[in-house]
Amino acid sequence: MYKEYYGFNADPFRLTADNRNWYSNSSLSKARSYLHYGLQMDDGIVLVTGPSGSGKSTLVSRSLAETPGMSLDTVVVECTDYSGMELLRHYGRVLVDSEIKPEISEALNAITYGLIQAVSEGKKCLLVLDQAHELSEDALRKLVLLANLKVDGSPLLQIFMVGQPALRQTLLQPEYEALHQRLVATCNLDRFTAEETREYIIHNLTACGWQGTPEICPNVFSIIHQTSMGMPRWINLIGSRLLLQGMINEKEKIGLPDTCEVLRELLNEDLLPETVRRANLKDAKLKVA
């Protein structure tokens, strides 16, 4: 729709993870370096945390796409409150493409066999646990078993744990000391600053063929930063709806009144962050409570 109207060659504000229009600030660059470091180490666990919508999944996807010459056997698990046995069986089932008996020894034997086969083919084995903060206490403890898998003294598996900031605090608790000792790097994604929000919007537009139309008034960037809380997912939602609004009203320039109208609509639809949903629109400006 608005992509064709404004002559973009792609959608600048996709709501799902998209590493094509990669924008990187200092926080994302550091996290990406740690993920690459983990892959080179070929051992231990790298922990990436950040608020929902901060770009963790996009970061991992981008980082894995930047491994030329490295053959990865990657399994991504979207975590729920798996028990330890359920997690092991799920990973084993994906790895060896067959059902796993509900016994820890059977699961570990199958996983070890699958990992050894992959390594014999020259591959690095990686397990990405997305939404890892959802894992049960039992599953977190069983992760130590996976991190300990070796053949001839060499580790068989690299693990990335990706989740919300509470996960880091969980792993600092004494009962998870064995798992904590297997961390080789940890990083937390920060919210974008006001300047980074502006850079992110312009970067995404430019990467999709933006030639200055629609023109974005300077004060639009600050209110988008305020209402998005500096989170890429919310920035994308607001940006997408602004372009839709611009197309519908045949706008060549998007200003503060247009932005406030879109924000009112998103507030009415309960589609903005909780803090912002509690805010009130007053005098055409959004004040965050």
Secondary structure by P-SEA (a helix, b strand, c coil): cccccccccccccccccccccccccaaaaaaaaaaaaaaaacbbbbbbbbcccccaaaaaaaaaaaccccccbbbbbbcccccaaaaaaaaaaaaccccccccaaaaaaaaaaaaaaaaaabbbbbbbbcccccccaaaaaaaaaaaaccccccccbbbbbbbcaaaaaaaacccaaaaaaaccbbbbbbcccaaaaaaaaaaaaaaaccccccccccaaaaaaaaaacccaaaaaaaaaaaaaaaaaaccccccaaaaaaaaaaaaaacccccccccccccccccccc
